[in-house]
Amino acid sequence: MSLGLLKDFLYLFYRDKPSRNFAFATVLGLSFSLSVVLTTLGLMDGFSSLLKEALNTGNGEIILTSKKGFFKRSDLNFDELGQVGVEDHSFLIRTDSFIAADEDKGRAVLVFGVDESFKKINNKLDIPEEGEILVGRKLADHLDINISDEVSLIFAGGRSSEKFLPNIQVFKVKQILDFKLNRFSERSVYANLKEIDDILQVDGKINSANLKVKQKFQNVDSIESIVTKLRSLYFFDYKILPFWSEFGTFLRAVEFEKYMIAIVLSVIVIIAIFNCLTFIVYSKEKKSQEIFLLYAIGLSPKKFKYLWIIQNVLMWLVSLIISLGFVKLFDYLIQTLDIFELPGEVYQLSRLKVILSTNDLLIVGGFSLLFILFFTFITISNVGSKSLSQGLREEFS
């Protein structure tokens, strides 16, 4: 079938302004409805992706902690780590503390004791010297402190004879860190590993190891595979988790809710498709004279049905392309307008981003196409039921 025939067919149906306006409104309505669903799914995917990205603060992809508390560095077999895809590692101490800038401002924090080996995991971090700490931006804002200001960290007494008394240490702020995740920015403090060791009196032991996987394995599926292998090696001694483990249940809930919301929003698409059905019926009834004239000049009902299907598929395709433009527009507005900024007190991220997956596009696009084809076949099912002479007599009488 030639493109010329299709062009003449489309011109016949859209040569008058009312038909063009109706077709434009139908395409615009369907494209907007598709964009709403696609944007919603993209926001859910974007939230999961940005949350995982923000959770991976550059401190390694896998966290290893001992089930028995503090352990010696020699307890780990580094050859086994390398065999499963781990490139580098750094030992550290993670401990709870309370930071205070004055009598009125303070907050519970998580202190990471790190040393120079941490540079292999995160080379952007300035390793603090003794008496120095690094804090998150939101924590600094909350305490109203700047670089070189002094703050107090309050620890438990550790193993000293005065273990029931708090251990208060004064530190100077060396660097203020920008985290993508509000929780990290509000709660994270980095200190010198040796100094934290002395404060807690753990005799050179550590309670955590951060593992950095090789570049080719730095994706979610590969990391999960490495975690599974490490768990089989260290099942009884260590707890091994990917960097997003703290939000694992939440991320699974987001994935489930995404499809529930998509089902609800599909009603919007169905309504827009009914508008398409209205246009299809309108075109068929309004252009019935032209249809029988096409029959009179030799166009068979079978070929007419084929052209009609192509016309509606083109309408769907144009709507889908326009909907992607709407998605880009919505994504830009969400990332730039202040009205769409999320409150840090409620959400973990300040901004959302639309990340549209191929699967979501195929599902939404395929769903809408199936409905349009279904209504198209119903509408044209009785085309050709009348004879040519009967149709011409009825339409031109």
Buried (B, 14 or more C-beta within 10 A) or exposed (E): EEEEEBEEBBEBBBEEEEBEEBBEEBBBBBBBBBBBBBBBBBBBBBBBBBBBBBBBBBBBBBBBBBEEEBBEEEBBEEEEBEEBBBBBBBBBBBBEBBBBBEEEEBBEBBBBBBBEBBBBBBEEBEBBEEBBBBBBBBBBEBBEBEEEBEBBBBBBBBEEEEEEEEBEBEBBBBBBBEBBBBBBBBBBBBBBBBBBBBBBEBEEBBBBBBBBBBEEBBEEEBBEBBBEBBEEBBEEBBBBBBBBBEBEEEBEEBEEEBEEBBEEBBEBBEEBBEBBBEBBEBBBEBBBEBBBBBBEEEBEBEBBBBBBBBBBBEBBEBBBEBBBEBBBEBBEEBBEEEEEBBEBEEBBBBBBBBBBBEEBBEBBBEBBBEBBBEBBEEBBEEBBEBEEEEBBEEBEE
